[in-house]
Amino acid sequence: MRYRLTFVVGLAIGYVLGTRSGRERYEQIRQGAEQFAQNPAVRNAAEAAALNGRSMATRAFDTVNDRVGHRLPPLVSDKVHAMRDRGVPADDDWGTSNT
């Protein structure tokens, strides 16, 4: 019951603060988030994280595959192979410079 009450109170406070700040503040926050997402350093970090995640998934798949004797379900192996084959598109506008 305590957690429900805390959630309801938090919801009410969020609603009140949200309605008081209005549309203008919402637009300011949205524009700030958009500028943040367009920052080259942020985009490079996101790209690096995606590539790192793919390589870690491939290594984990290979390790598990070696230990279980190539008996993974086809769905899992197909997904990993799709991730492995998917590279960065040629018309990628994210950039890869270390700026």
A tleap script that builds the chain and sets N, CA, C and O, in Angstrom:
source leaprc.protein.ff14SB
mol = sequence {
  NMET ARG TYR ARG LEU THR PHE VAL VAL GLY
  LEU ALA ILE GLY TYR VAL LEU GLY THR ARG
  SER GLY ARG GLU ARG TYR GLU GLN ILE ARG
  GLN GLY ALA GLU GLN PHE ALA GLN ASN PRO
  ALA VAL ARG ASN ALA ALA GLU ALA ALA ALA
  LEU ASN GLY ARG SER MET ALA THR ARG ALA
  PHE ASP THR VAL ASN ASP ARG VAL GLY HIE
  ARG LEU PRO PRO LEU VAL SER ASP LYS VAL
  HIE ALA MET ARG ASP ARG GLY VAL PRO ALA
  ASP ASP ASP TRP GLY THR SER ASN CTHR
}
set mol.1.N position { 0.817 -1.187 0.000 }
set mol.1.CA position { 0.000 0.000 0.000 }
set mol.1.C position { 0.867 1.260 0.000 }
set mol.1.O position { 0.542 2.259 -0.641 }
set mol.2.N position { 1.966 1.185 0.729 }
set mol.2.CA position { 2.845 2.342 0.838 }
set mol.2.C position { 3.405 2.732 -0.535 }
set mol.2.O position { 3.487 3.915 -0.863 }
set mol.3.N position { 3.786 1.734 -1.328 }
set mol.3.CA position { 4.357 2.014 -2.637 }
set mol.3.C position { 3.302 2.567 -3.589 }
set mol.3.O position { 3.601 3.420 -4.426 }
set mol.4.N position { 2.087 2.088 -3.462 }
set mol.4.CA position { 1.004 2.600 -4.284 }
set mol.4.C position { 0.744 4.071 -3.983 }
set mol.4.O position { 0.560 4.888 -4.886 }
set mol.5.N position { 0.733 4.381 -2.706 }
set mol.5.CA position { 0.512 5.763 -2.289 }
set mol.5.C position { 1.650 6.652 -2.781 }
set mol.5.O position { 1.407 7.761 -3.255 }
set mol.6.N position { 2.890 6.176 -2.672 }
set mol.6.CA position { 4.045 6.938 -3.147 }
set mol.6.C position { 3.950 7.168 -4.655 }
set mol.6.O position { 4.254 8.259 -5.139 }
set mol.7.N position { 3.535 6.159 -5.383 }
set mol.7.CA position { 3.396 6.283 -6.826 }
set mol.7.C position { 2.325 7.306 -7.185 }
set mol.7.O position { 2.538 8.142 -8.064 }
set mol.8.N position { 1.183 7.250 -6.520 }
set mol.8.CA position { 0.085 8.172 -6.801 }
set mol.8.C position { 0.499 9.605 -6.473 }
set mol.8.O position { 0.199 10.529 -7.228 }
set mol.9.N position { 1.185 9.788 -5.351 }
set mol.9.CA position { 1.642 11.128 -4.975 }
set mol.9.C position { 2.644 11.639 -6.016 }
set mol.9.O position { 2.563 12.794 -6.433 }
set mol.10.N position { 3.572 10.803 -6.430 }
set mol.10.CA position { 4.540 11.198 -7.453 }
set mol.10.C position { 3.875 11.539 -8.769 }
set mol.10.O position { 4.271 12.490 -9.442 }
set mol.11.N position { 2.874 10.773 -9.136 }
set mol.11.CA position { 2.122 11.031 -10.354 }
set mol.11.C position { 1.407 12.375 -10.273 }
set mol.11.O position { 1.410 13.150 -11.230 }
set mol.12.N position { 0.801 12.641 -9.132 }
set mol.12.CA position { 0.089 13.912 -8.947 }
set mol.12.C position { 1.050 15.096 -8.991 }
set mol.12.O position { 0.749 16.115 -9.613 }
set mol.13.N position { 2.190 14.970 -8.344 }
set mol.13.CA position { 3.179 16.058 -8.352 }
set mol.13.C position { 3.692 16.289 -9.770 }
set mol.13.O position { 3.825 17.431 -10.209 }
set mol.14.N position { 3.976 15.219 -10.473 }
set mol.14.CA position { 4.426 15.344 -11.853 }
set mol.14.C position { 3.392 16.001 -12.743 }
set mol.14.O position { 3.733 16.807 -13.609 }
set mol.15.N position { 2.139 15.663 -12.536 }
set mol.15.CA position { 1.065 16.257 -13.325 }
set mol.15.C position { 0.957 17.753 -13.052 }
set mol.15.O position { 0.844 18.559 -13.976 }
set mol.16.N position { 0.994 18.109 -11.775 }
set mol.16.CA position { 0.870 19.522 -11.409 }
set mol.16.C position { 2.041 20.323 -11.967 }
set mol.16.O position { 1.843 21.387 -12.554 }
set mol.17.N position { 3.261 19.815 -11.786 }
set mol.17.CA position { 4.426 20.523 -12.303 }
set mol.17.C position { 4.403 20.595 -13.828 }
set mol.17.O position { 4.801 21.601 -14.414 }
set mol.18.N position { 3.948 19.553 -14.448 }
set mol.18.CA position { 3.875 19.533 -15.907 }
set mol.18.C position { 2.860 20.510 -16.456 }
set mol.18.O position { 3.107 21.157 -17.474 }
set mol.19.N position { 1.724 20.626 -15.795 }
set mol.19.CA position { 0.714 21.558 -16.285 }
set mol.19.C position { 1.097 22.996 -15.996 }
set mol.19.O position { 0.717 23.901 -16.739 }
set mol.20.N position { 1.840 23.215 -14.932 }
set mol.20.CA position { 2.277 24.582 -14.624 }
set mol.20.C position { 3.339 25.052 -15.597 }
set mol.20.O position { 3.341 26.216 -15.996 }
set mol.21.N position { 4.236 24.172 -15.982 }
set mol.21.CA position { 5.314 24.598 -16.869 }
set mol.21.C position { 4.793 24.868 -18.273 }
set mol.21.O position { 5.301 25.753 -18.962 }
set mol.22.N position { 3.803 24.128 -18.696 }
set mol.22.CA position { 3.142 24.399 -19.964 }
set mol.22.C position { 3.905 23.976 -21.203 }
set mol.22.O position { 4.947 23.324 -21.144 }
set mol.23.N position { 3.341 24.374 -22.314 }
set mol.23.CA position { 3.833 23.977 -23.623 }
set mol.23.C position { 5.201 24.593 -23.939 }
set mol.23.O position { 6.042 23.948 -24.565 }
set mol.24.N position { 5.421 25.830 -23.509 }
set mol.24.CA position { 6.689 26.489 -23.814 }
set mol.24.C position { 7.864 25.729 -23.215 }
set mol.24.O position { 8.871 25.505 -23.886 }
set mol.25.N position { 7.738 25.339 -21.966 }
set mol.25.CA position { 8.814 24.600 -21.312 }
set mol.25.C position { 9.014 23.243 -21.978 }
set mol.25.O position { 10.143 22.780 -22.135 }
set mol.26.N position { 7.909 22.611 -22.368 }
set mol.26.CA position { 8.002 21.331 -23.075 }
set mol.26.C position { 8.811 21.502 -24.357 }
set mol.26.O position { 9.675 20.680 -24.661 }
set mol.27.N position { 8.534 22.565 -25.107 }
set mol.27.CA position { 9.267 22.800 -26.351 }
set mol.27.C position { 10.741 23.069 -26.080 }
set mol.27.O position { 11.599 22.632 -26.847 }
set mol.28.N position { 11.050 23.786 -24.994 }
set mol.28.CA position { 12.445 24.031 -24.633 }
set mol.28.C position { 13.161 22.717 -24.329 }
set mol.28.O position { 14.279 22.494 -24.792 }
set mol.29.N position { 12.530 21.870 -23.570 }
set mol.29.CA position { 13.129 20.581 -23.214 }
set mol.29.C position { 13.315 19.720 -24.463 }
set mol.29.O position { 14.350 19.073 -24.626 }
set mol.30.N position { 12.313 19.714 -25.342 }
set mol.30.CA position { 12.390 18.918 -26.564 }
set mol.30.C position { 13.527 19.405 -27.464 }
set mol.30.O position { 14.274 18.597 -28.015 }
set mol.31.N position { 13.656 20.723 -27.611 }
set mol.31.CA position { 14.731 21.270 -28.439 }
set mol.31.C position { 16.104 20.968 -27.836 }
set mol.31.O position { 17.054 20.675 -28.562 }
set mol.32.N position { 16.204 21.039 -26.517 }
set mol.32.CA position { 17.466 20.705 -25.863 }
set mol.32.C position { 17.844 19.252 -26.077 }
set mol.32.O position { 19.006 18.936 -26.332 }
set mol.33.N position { 16.863 18.369 -25.972 }
set mol.33.CA position { 17.119 16.946 -26.198 }
set mol.33.C position { 17.503 16.692 -27.655 }
set mol.33.O position { 18.365 15.859 -27.937 }
set mol.34.N position { 16.871 17.400 -28.564 }
set mol.34.CA position { 17.187 17.242 -29.986 }
set mol.34.C position { 18.611 17.719 -30.281 }
set mol.34.O position { 19.344 17.066 -31.024 }
set mol.35.N position { 19.001 18.857 -29.701 }
set mol.35.CA position { 20.364 19.357 -29.893 }
set mol.35.C position { 21.384 18.384 -29.304 }
set mol.35.O position { 22.440 18.147 -29.890 }
set mol.36.N position { 21.058 17.830 -28.153 }
set mol.36.CA position { 21.939 16.851 -27.526 }
set mol.36.C position { 22.118 15.634 -28.424 }
set mol.36.O position { 23.232 15.136 -28.590 }
set mol.37.N position { 21.021 15.158 -29.003 }
set mol.37.CA position { 21.083 13.970 -29.856 }
set mol.37.C position { 21.831 14.246 -31.150 }
set mol.37.O position { 22.404 13.324 -31.730 }
set mol.38.N position { 21.844 15.492 -31.618 }
set mol.38.CA position { 22.532 15.830 -32.860 }
set mol.38.C position { 24.018 16.124 -32.656 }
set mol.38.O position { 24.752 16.295 -33.629 }
set mol.39.N position { 24.459 16.182 -31.422 }
set mol.39.CA position { 25.857 16.452 -31.118 }
set mol.39.C position { 26.723 15.323 -31.685 }
set mol.39.O position { 26.440 14.152 -31.433 }
set mol.40.N position { 27.773 15.654 -32.445 }
set mol.40.CA position { 28.620 14.611 -33.045 }
set mol.40.C position { 29.257 13.682 -32.009 }
set mol.40.O position { 29.396 12.484 -32.259 }
set mol.41.N position { 29.640 14.212 -30.867 }
set mol.41.CA position { 30.245 13.358 -29.843 }
set mol.41.C position { 29.235 12.337 -29.323 }
set mol.41.O position { 29.587 11.182 -29.085 }
set mol.42.N position { 27.999 12.752 -29.149 }
set mol.42.CA position { 26.952 11.842 -28.672 }
set mol.42.C position { 26.653 10.795 -29.738 }
set mol.42.O position { 26.488 9.614 -29.432 }
set mol.43.N position { 26.584 11.232 -30.976 }
set mol.43.CA position { 26.303 10.289 -32.058 }
set mol.43.C position { 27.428 9.276 -32.206 }
set mol.43.O position { 27.170 8.094 -32.435 }
set mol.44.N position { 28.682 9.730 -32.078 }
set mol.44.CA position { 29.815 8.808 -32.156 }
set mol.44.C position { 29.796 7.817 -31.003 }
set mol.44.O position { 30.086 6.635 -31.188 }
set mol.45.N position { 29.454 8.300 -29.814 }
set mol.45.CA position { 29.379 7.406 -28.657 }
set mol.45.C position { 28.278 6.360 -28.852 }
set mol.45.O position { 28.461 5.196 -28.496 }
set mol.46.N position { 27.145 6.764 -29.410 }
set mol.46.CA position { 26.054 5.816 -29.666 }
set mol.46.C position { 26.466 4.782 -30.701 }
set mol.46.O position { 26.150 3.600 -30.569 }
set mol.47.N position { 27.173 5.234 -31.735 }
set mol.47.CA position { 27.631 4.303 -32.760 }
set mol.47.C position { 28.648 3.324 -32.180 }
set mol.47.O position { 28.599 2.127 -32.463 }
set mol.48.N position { 29.564 3.837 -31.372 }
set mol.48.CA position { 30.575 2.967 -30.766 }
set mol.48.C position { 29.913 1.954 -29.837 }
set mol.48.O position { 30.315 0.791 -29.801 }
set mol.49.N position { 28.901 2.389 -29.084 }
set mol.49.CA position { 28.197 1.473 -28.184 }
set mol.49.C position { 27.477 0.382 -28.975 }
set mol.49.O position { 27.469 -0.779 -28.567 }
set mol.50.N position { 26.875 0.750 -30.101 }
set mol.50.CA position { 26.181 -0.247 -30.922 }
set mol.50.C position { 27.169 -1.265 -31.497 }
set mol.50.O position { 26.912 -2.469 -31.479 }
set mol.51.N position { 28.284 -0.777 -32.000 }
set mol.51.CA position { 29.290 -1.697 -32.547 }
set mol.51.C position { 29.878 -2.586 -31.463 }
set mol.51.O position { 30.102 -3.776 -31.683 }
set mol.52.N position { 30.127 -2.011 -30.296 }
set mol.52.CA position { 30.656 -2.785 -29.176 }
set mol.52.C position { 29.643 -3.848 -28.737 }
set mol.52.O position { 30.013 -4.981 -28.433 }
set mol.53.N position { 28.384 -3.475 -28.708 }
set mol.53.CA position { 27.343 -4.438 -28.340 }
set mol.53.C position { 27.260 -5.591 -29.319 }
set mol.53.O position { 27.100 -6.747 -28.927 }
set mol.54.N position { 27.371 -5.264 -30.605 }
set mol.54.CA position { 27.342 -6.334 -31.613 }
set mol.54.C position { 28.519 -7.287 -31.450 }
set mol.54.O position { 28.359 -8.505 -31.523 }
set mol.55.N position { 29.704 -6.721 -31.228 }
set mol.55.CA position { 30.877 -7.589 -31.097 }
set mol.55.C position { 30.803 -8.425 -29.825 }
set mol.55.O position { 31.212 -9.586 -29.820 }
set mol.56.N position { 30.282 -7.842 -28.748 }
set mol.56.CA position { 30.138 -8.615 -27.504 }
set mol.56.C position { 29.102 -9.722 -27.666 }
set mol.56.O position { 29.286 -10.823 -27.146 }
set mol.57.N position { 28.020 -9.443 -28.377 }
set mol.57.CA position { 27.011 -10.469 -28.619 }
set mol.57.C position { 27.581 -11.603 -29.448 }
set mol.57.O position { 27.282 -12.771 -29.200 }
set mol.58.N position { 28.395 -11.264 -30.425 }
set mol.58.CA position { 29.028 -12.291 -31.260 }
set mol.58.C position { 29.975 -13.150 -30.440 }
set mol.58.O position { 29.975 -14.375 -30.558 }
set mol.59.N position { 30.797 -12.493 -29.593 }
set mol.59.CA position { 31.721 -13.264 -28.750 }
set mol.59.C position { 30.969 -14.154 -27.770 }
set mol.59.O position { 31.360 -15.299 -27.544 }
set mol.60.N position { 29.895 -13.635 -27.188 }
set mol.60.CA position { 29.108 -14.437 -26.248 }
set mol.60.C position { 28.477 -15.624 -26.974 }
set mol.60.O position { 28.456 -16.740 -26.455 }
set mol.61.N position { 27.966 -15.374 -28.171 }
set mol.61.CA position { 27.369 -16.450 -28.958 }
set mol.61.C position { 28.401 -17.529 -29.257 }
set mol.61.O position { 28.119 -18.718 -29.111 }
set mol.62.N position { 29.595 -17.119 -29.675 }
set mol.62.CA position { 30.641 -18.090 -29.993 }
set mol.62.C position { 31.057 -18.895 -28.763 }
set mol.62.O position { 31.274 -20.103 -28.856 }
set mol.63.N position { 31.170 -18.232 -27.616 }
set mol.63.CA position { 31.543 -18.925 -26.383 }
set mol.63.C position { 30.479 -19.943 -25.987 }
set mol.63.O position { 30.792 -21.088 -25.659 }
set mol.64.N position { 29.226 -19.517 -26.019 }
set mol.64.CA position { 28.134 -20.439 -25.659 }
set mol.64.C position { 28.053 -21.566 -26.667 }
set mol.64.O position { 27.841 -22.722 -26.301 }
set mol.65.N position { 28.220 -21.233 -27.926 }
set mol.65.CA position { 28.150 -22.240 -28.981 }
set mol.65.C position { 29.248 -23.283 -28.809 }
set mol.65.O position { 29.013 -24.473 -29.020 }
set mol.66.N position { 30.440 -22.846 -28.430 }
set mol.66.CA position { 31.535 -23.793 -28.204 }
set mol.66.C position { 31.253 -24.699 -27.014 }
set mol.66.O position { 31.566 -25.890 -27.044 }
set mol.67.N position { 30.661 -24.132 -25.968 }
set mol.67.CA position { 30.419 -24.916 -24.746 }
set mol.67.C position { 29.238 -25.863 -24.870 }
set mol.67.O position { 29.237 -26.933 -24.260 }
set mol.68.N position { 28.237 -25.489 -25.648 }
set mol.68.CA position { 27.070 -26.364 -25.772 }
set mol.68.C position { 27.152 -27.268 -26.986 }
set mol.68.O position { 26.292 -28.129 -27.174 }
set mol.69.N position { 28.142 -27.092 -27.787 }
set mol.69.CA position { 28.315 -27.997 -28.918 }
set mol.69.C position { 27.438 -27.666 -30.098 }
set mol.69.O position { 26.893 -28.577 -30.721 }
set mol.70.N position { 27.278 -26.413 -30.430 }
set mol.70.CA position { 26.520 -25.965 -31.599 }
set mol.70.C position { 25.077 -26.449 -31.567 }
set mol.70.O position { 24.533 -26.867 -32.590 }
set mol.71.N position { 24.454 -26.391 -30.382 }
set mol.71.CA position { 23.065 -26.827 -30.263 }
set mol.71.C position { 22.139 -25.676 -29.888 }
set mol.71.O position { 21.107 -25.903 -29.257 }
set mol.72.N position { 22.472 -24.486 -30.251 }
set mol.72.CA position { 21.604 -23.350 -29.960 }
set mol.72.C position { 20.403 -23.363 -30.890 }
set mol.72.O position { 20.502 -23.832 -32.024 }
set mol.73.N position { 19.283 -22.859 -30.428 }
set mol.73.CA position { 18.093 -22.815 -31.287 }
set mol.73.C position { 18.357 -21.976 -32.538 }
set mol.73.O position { 19.113 -21.005 -32.494 }
set mol.74.N position { 17.739 -22.350 -33.635 }
set mol.74.CA position { 17.951 -21.615 -34.887 }
set mol.74.C position { 17.596 -20.132 -34.778 }
set mol.74.O position { 18.242 -19.295 -35.409 }
set mol.75.N position { 16.584 -19.802 -33.989 }
set mol.75.CA position { 16.209 -18.397 -33.822 }
set mol.75.C position { 17.359 -17.575 -33.261 }
set mol.75.O position { 17.613 -16.463 -33.724 }
set mol.76.N position { 18.057 -18.116 -32.268 }
set mol.76.CA position { 19.168 -17.401 -31.643 }
set mol.76.C position { 20.316 -17.261 -32.623 }
set mol.76.O position { 20.865 -16.172 -32.787 }
set mol.77.N position { 20.676 -18.339 -33.267 }
set mol.77.CA position { 21.813 -18.266 -34.186 }
set mol.77.C position { 21.500 -17.375 -35.385 }
set mol.77.O position { 22.384 -16.669 -35.871 }
set mol.78.N position { 20.260 -17.395 -35.871 }
set mol.78.CA position { 19.893 -16.511 -36.981 }
set mol.78.C position { 19.997 -15.047 -36.573 }
set mol.78.O position { 20.461 -14.213 -37.351 }
set mol.79.N position { 19.568 -14.736 -35.360 }
set mol.79.CA position { 19.634 -13.351 -34.876 }
set mol.79.C position { 21.086 -12.890 -34.764 }
set mol.79.O position { 21.416 -11.774 -35.166 }
set mol.80.N position { 21.941 -13.730 -34.227 }
set mol.80.CA position { 23.352 -13.357 -34.083 }
set mol.80.C position { 24.003 -13.208 -35.448 }
set mol.80.O position { 24.791 -12.285 -35.657 }
set mol.81.N position { 23.690 -14.093 -36.375 }
set mol.81.CA position { 24.259 -13.981 -37.713 }
set mol.81.C position { 23.774 -12.702 -38.402 }
set mol.81.O position { 24.533 -12.061 -39.129 }
set mol.82.N position { 22.522 -12.336 -38.175 }
set mol.82.CA position { 22.002 -11.093 -38.756 }
set mol.82.C position { 22.725 -9.889 -38.171 }
set mol.82.O position { 23.038 -8.939 -38.888 }
set mol.83.N position { 22.990 -9.930 -36.866 }
set mol.83.CA position { 23.723 -8.833 -36.228 }
set mol.83.C position { 25.156 -8.785 -36.745 }
set mol.83.O position { 25.714 -7.707 -36.948 }
set mol.84.N position { 25.736 -9.938 -36.951 }
set mol.84.CA position { 27.122 -10.027 -37.418 }
set mol.84.C position { 27.241 -9.473 -38.839 }
set mol.84.O position { 28.207 -8.783 -39.165 }
set mol.85.N position { 26.246 -9.783 -39.682 }
set mol.85.CA position { 26.293 -9.367 -41.078 }
set mol.85.C position { 25.916 -7.905 -41.264 }
set mol.85.O position { 26.305 -7.279 -42.250 }
set mol.86.N position { 25.158 -7.360 -40.314 }
set mol.86.CA position { 24.711 -5.975 -40.443 }
set mol.86.C position { 25.861 -5.037 -40.092 }
set mol.86.O position { 26.363 -5.042 -38.969 }
set mol.87.N position { 26.253 -4.261 -41.038 }
set mol.87.CA position { 27.340 -3.308 -40.814 }
set mol.87.C position { 26.808 -1.899 -40.857 }
set mol.87.O position { 25.598 -1.676 -40.895 }
set mol.88.N position { 27.718 -0.952 -40.853 }
set mol.88.CA position { 27.337 0.449 -40.966 }
set mol.88.C position { 27.061 0.736 -42.434 }
set mol.88.O position { 27.900 0.434 -43.282 }
set mol.89.N position { 25.897 1.317 -42.759 }
set mol.89.CA position { 25.571 1.598 -44.149 }
set mol.89.C position { 26.556 2.580 -44.783 }
set mol.89.O position { 27.176 3.391 -44.095 }
set mol.90.N position { 26.686 2.491 -46.091 }
set mol.90.CA position { 27.630 3.350 -46.800 }
set mol.90.C position { 27.229 4.816 -46.722 }
set mol.90.O position { 28.099 5.685 -46.698 }
set mol.91.N position { 25.926 5.113 -46.682 }
set mol.91.CA position { 25.467 6.498 -46.634 }
set mol.91.C position { 25.225 6.962 -45.200 }
set mol.91.O position { 24.354 7.794 -44.946 }
set mol.92.N position { 25.986 6.427 -44.287 }
set mol.92.CA position { 25.854 6.782 -42.886 }
set mol.92.C position { 26.261 8.229 -42.657 }
set mol.92.O position { 27.375 8.618 -43.011 }
set mol.93.N position { 25.377 9.038 -42.068 }
set mol.93.CA position { 25.691 10.437 -41.830 }
set mol.93.C position { 26.082 10.702 -40.382 }
set mol.93.O position { 26.145 11.861 -39.970 }
set mol.94.N position { 26.342 9.672 -39.612 }
set mol.94.CA position { 26.703 9.850 -38.205 }
set mol.94.C position { 28.155 10.274 -38.048 }
set mol.94.O position { 28.500 10.936 -37.069 }
set mol.95.N position { 28.984 9.915 -38.968 }
set mol.95.CA position { 30.396 10.251 -38.860 }
set mol.95.C position { 31.108 9.329 -37.908 }
set mol.95.O position { 30.501 8.763 -36.999 }
set mol.96.N position { 32.378 9.184 -38.115 }
set mol.96.CA position { 33.159 8.301 -37.257 }
set mol.96.C position { 34.415 8.975 -36.739 }
set mol.96.O position { 35.321 8.304 -36.244 }
set mol.97.N position { 34.479 10.285 -36.849 }
set mol.97.CA position { 35.675 10.971 -36.370 }
set mol.97.C position { 35.693 10.995 -34.850 }
set mol.97.O position { 34.645 10.940 -34.206 }
set mol.98.N position { 36.858 11.075 -34.297 }
set mol.98.CA position { 37.012 11.114 -32.843 }
set mol.98.C position { 37.108 12.546 -32.353 }
set mol.98.O position { 38.083 12.924 -31.702 }
set mol.99.N position { 36.095 13.343 -32.666 }
set mol.99.CA position { 36.109 14.750 -32.256 }
set mol.99.C position { 35.386 14.934 -30.961 }
set mol.99.O position { 35.295 16.054 -30.458 }
savepdb mol mol.pdb
quit
